[in-house]
Amino acid sequence: MEEQSTVVAETKAAEARVQQSPPSPAPADSEARYQRRAEFLSRPRTRVGLTLIVLAIVVGVFFLWRYLTSYESTDDAQVDGHVNSVSARVSGHVIKLNVQDNQYVEKGTVLVEIDPADYEVAVAQARAEYADAKAQADAAGINVPITDVSTTSQVSGAQAAVSSAEAGIAAARQQFEAAKSQVAEAEANNTKAQNDLARYKQLIDKQEISQQQYDQAVASAQSAAANLQSAKASADAFAAQVKQAQEKLAQANADLRTANTAPQMMRATRARAVSAQANAERKKAELDQAELNLQYTKVIAPVSGAVSNRTVEVGQNVQAGQEMMLVIPLGESDLWVTADFKETQLQKMKPGLRVDIAVDATGKTYKGHVDSIAGASGARFSLLPPENATGNYVKVVQRIPVKIVFDKDETKGHELSPGMSAVPKVWIK
């Protein structure tokens, strides 16, 4: 304790000596510099100059601030574009390859040729089957009007036959009735003649009449008997005619019933014609498909662009739907820039804003404009989107894809390709 008290006392004594000691005089050169600085600052020109410098700095800072806040930029951007896959539409053996990797081709250029032999045979077979089906359809179509006329004639003929048979029955019955009247008349005459013959027989026996009168009576009796037999035969014949006419009427009615099935027969004939026509159309469709398959043996470029990622070679067997190469369109309407801006940079961004696009590969700056802003952040399109409801939540600034299109005539010469890095500068003011 005594040692600590001693140290404190010595410290206070030293501080007192320092405060009592007079200040050291300033050097002469320092006083001169101070006088010169005071004299310089007191000059009017100096004050004006300093004021102008301060104003210049303020204006420069203002315009620098205006410039830095007049645009939004990001280096998380790249040139994007369509990627057209070229695949085989039919299977077969590749016999010719007409393009190489990175070669520029026009739309419609034949890229790959597949052996067409099997498809040519299929076309010939389909054409022959279509010709056969068409001939059958034409024949069936011709039968429709013929059958229509034939069945109409059959109906008319059957109806006429029925009417004729009915008239024949009526006539036969009239004739039969007349024959029965003749039979009755012949029977009456025969009865009279036979009675006269019996009376003349008694008279001839008594010698009361001459032999000549008796002979006339015998002849008359025989004639009456013959007339009776003839009348009966005629009546039987007319009775047979009535029966025959009735049979004809029955046959005519049967024929009429058969003819009345003409609508059903016509429907059946028309149905066969329609079926034959449908079969011909089906064969025509098969022929068209066979011809299309033959055309598909030549794989053509769907768009104009550069060939990339070619995986097919001559001699390879390809299957329908197998991807063989990619064609990248390089036209001005086929390229754009996908820029991933931070969500905090989108407050004043909207479609139509002017954009300067710097591309690293060309070292040039292109003109463009904002086309659209994606409806969700890039994280939502990932394979495993984040689930913030689980675990510990840490806020991360999200990035939103923005589509920027080039202005017209800005990408001539195919100097840009999808995937190139770009730095877009969107002017928001």
ChimeraX attribute file (.defattr): number of C-alpha atoms within 10 A of each C-alpha:
attribute: neighborCount
match mode: 1-to-1
recipient: residues
	/A:1	5
	/A:2	6
	/A:3	7
	/A:4	8
	/A:5	9
	/A:6	10
	/A:7	11
	/A:8	10
	/A:9	10
	/A:10	11
	/A:11	10
	/A:12	10
	/A:13	11
	/A:14	10
	/A:15	10
	/A:16	11
	/A:17	9
	/A:18	10
	/A:19	9
	/A:20	8
	/A:21	8
	/A:22	7
	/A:23	8
	/A:24	6
	/A:25	6
	/A:26	8
	/A:27	8
	/A:28	8
	/A:29	9
	/A:30	10
	/A:31	11
	/A:32	11
	/A:33	11
	/A:34	11
	/A:35	12
	/A:36	12
	/A:37	11
	/A:38	11
	/A:39	11
	/A:40	13
	/A:41	13
	/A:42	11
	/A:43	10
	/A:44	10
	/A:45	11
	/A:46	13
	/A:47	13
	/A:48	11
	/A:49	11
	/A:50	13
	/A:51	12
	/A:52	12
	/A:53	12
	/A:54	12
	/A:55	12
	/A:56	12
	/A:57	12
	/A:58	12
	/A:59	12
	/A:60	12
	/A:61	12
	/A:62	12
	/A:63	12
	/A:64	12
	/A:65	11
	/A:66	12
	/A:67	12
	/A:68	10
	/A:69	12
	/A:70	13
	/A:71	19
	/A:72	19
	/A:73	19
	/A:74	15
	/A:75	14
	/A:76	16
	/A:77	24
	/A:78	21
	/A:79	22
	/A:80	21
	/A:81	21
	/A:82	14
	/A:83	14
	/A:84	18
	/A:85	16
	/A:86	22
	/A:87	18
	/A:88	22
	/A:89	19
	/A:90	21
	/A:91	17
	/A:92	21
	/A:93	17
	/A:94	20
	/A:95	15
	/A:96	16
	/A:97	16
	/A:98	10
	/A:99	15
	/A:100	15
	/A:101	14
	/A:102	15
	/A:103	11
	/A:104	18
	/A:105	22
	/A:106	14
	/A:107	14
	/A:108	12
	/A:109	16
	/A:110	18
	/A:111	19
	/A:112	23
	/A:113	21
	/A:114	25
	/A:115	18
	/A:116	19
	/A:117	12
	/A:118	11
	/A:119	20
	/A:120	16
	/A:121	13
	/A:122	18
	/A:123	21
	/A:124	14
	/A:125	14
	/A:126	21
	/A:127	19
	/A:128	13
	/A:129	18
	/A:130	21
	/A:131	14
	/A:132	14
	/A:133	21
	/A:134	20
	/A:135	15
	/A:136	17
	/A:137	22
	/A:138	15
	/A:139	13
	/A:140	20
	/A:141	18
	/A:142	12
	/A:143	17
	/A:144	20
	/A:145	14
	/A:146	11
	/A:147	16
	/A:148	18
	/A:149	12
	/A:150	14
	/A:151	20
	/A:152	16
	/A:153	13
	/A:154	18
	/A:155	20
	/A:156	15
	/A:157	16
	/A:158	22
	/A:159	19
	/A:160	14
	/A:161	19
	/A:162	21
	/A:163	15
	/A:164	16
	/A:165	22
	/A:166	18
	/A:167	14
	/A:168	19
	/A:169	21
	/A:170	15
	/A:171	16
	/A:172	22
	/A:173	18
	/A:174	14
	/A:175	19
	/A:176	21
	/A:177	15
	/A:178	16
	/A:179	22
	/A:180	19
	/A:181	15
	/A:182	19
	/A:183	21
	/A:184	15
	/A:185	16
	/A:186	22
	/A:187	19
	/A:188	14
	/A:189	19
	/A:190	22
	/A:191	16
	/A:192	15
	/A:193	21
	/A:194	19
	/A:195	14
	/A:196	16
	/A:197	22
	/A:198	16
	/A:199	14
	/A:200	22
	/A:201	18
	/A:202	13
	/A:203	15
	/A:204	17
	/A:205	11
	/A:206	9
	/A:207	10
	/A:208	10
	/A:209	14
	/A:210	11
	/A:211	15
	/A:212	10
	/A:213	13
	/A:214	20
	/A:215	15
	/A:216	13
	/A:217	21
	/A:218	19
	/A:219	14
	/A:220	19
	/A:221	22
	/A:222	16
	/A:223	16
	/A:224	22
	/A:225	19
	/A:226	14
	/A:227	19
	/A:228	22
	/A:229	16
	/A:230	16
	/A:231	22
	/A:232	20
	/A:233	14
	/A:234	19
	/A:235	21
	/A:236	15
	/A:237	16
	/A:238	22
	/A:239	19
	/A:240	14
	/A:241	19
	/A:242	21
	/A:243	15
	/A:244	16
	/A:245	22
	/A:246	18
	/A:247	14
	/A:248	19
	/A:249	21
	/A:250	15
	/A:251	16
	/A:252	22
	/A:253	18
	/A:254	14
	/A:255	18
	/A:256	20
	/A:257	14
	/A:258	14
	/A:259	21
	/A:260	18
	/A:261	12
	/A:262	18
	/A:263	13
	/A:264	10
	/A:265	16
	/A:266	17
	/A:267	13
	/A:268	13
	/A:269	19
	/A:270	19
	/A:271	14
	/A:272	17
	/A:273	21
	/A:274	15
	/A:275	14
	/A:276	21
	/A:277	20
	/A:278	15
	/A:279	18
	/A:280	22
	/A:281	16
	/A:282	14
	/A:283	21
	/A:284	19
	/A:285	14
	/A:286	19
	/A:287	21
	/A:288	15
	/A:289	15
	/A:290	21
	/A:291	18
	/A:292	15
	/A:293	20
	/A:294	21
	/A:295	18
	/A:296	18
	/A:297	23
	/A:298	21
	/A:299	21
	/A:300	20
	/A:301	21
	/A:302	17
	/A:303	17
	/A:304	18
	/A:305	23
	/A:306	19
	/A:307	22
	/A:308	19
	/A:309	14
	/A:310	16
	/A:311	10
	/A:312	16
	/A:313	14
	/A:314	14
	/A:315	14
	/A:316	12
	/A:317	14
	/A:318	20
	/A:319	14
	/A:320	11
	/A:321	12
	/A:322	15
	/A:323	17
	/A:324	19
	/A:325	20
	/A:326	21
	/A:327	26
	/A:328	24
	/A:329	26
	/A:330	23
	/A:331	18
	/A:332	19
	/A:333	15
	/A:334	16
	/A:335	22
	/A:336	24
	/A:337	28
	/A:338	24
	/A:339	26
	/A:340	22
	/A:341	23
	/A:342	17
	/A:343	13
	/A:344	11
	/A:345	14
	/A:346	15
	/A:347	8
	/A:348	12
	/A:349	18
	/A:350	15
	/A:351	13
	/A:352	13
	/A:353	16
	/A:354	18
	/A:355	24
	/A:356	19
	/A:357	24
	/A:358	18
	/A:359	19
	/A:360	13
	/A:361	12
	/A:362	11
	/A:363	9
	/A:364	9
	/A:365	16
	/A:366	16
	/A:367	19
	/A:368	23
	/A:369	24
	/A:370	20
	/A:371	16
	/A:372	15
	/A:373	20
	/A:374	12
	/A:375	10
	/A:376	12
	/A:377	18
	/A:378	14
	/A:379	13
	/A:380	13
	/A:381	9
	/A:382	9
	/A:383	7
	/A:384	8
	/A:385	10
	/A:386	10
	/A:387	9
	/A:388	10
	/A:389	7
	/A:390	7
	/A:391	7
	/A:392	7
	/A:393	9
	/A:394	7
	/A:395	7
	/A:396	6
	/A:397	10
	/A:398	14
	/A:399	19
	/A:400	23
	/A:401	21
	/A:402	23
	/A:403	20
	/A:404	30
	/A:405	24
	/A:406	22
	/A:407	16
	/A:408	11
	/A:409	12
	/A:410	12
	/A:411	18
	/A:412	11
	/A:413	10
	/A:414	14
	/A:415	10
	/A:416	20
	/A:417	19
	/A:418	18
	/A:419	13
	/A:420	15
	/A:421	20
	/A:422	23
	/A:423	20
	/A:424	29
	/A:425	21
	/A:426	22
	/A:427	19
	/A:428	16
	/A:429	13
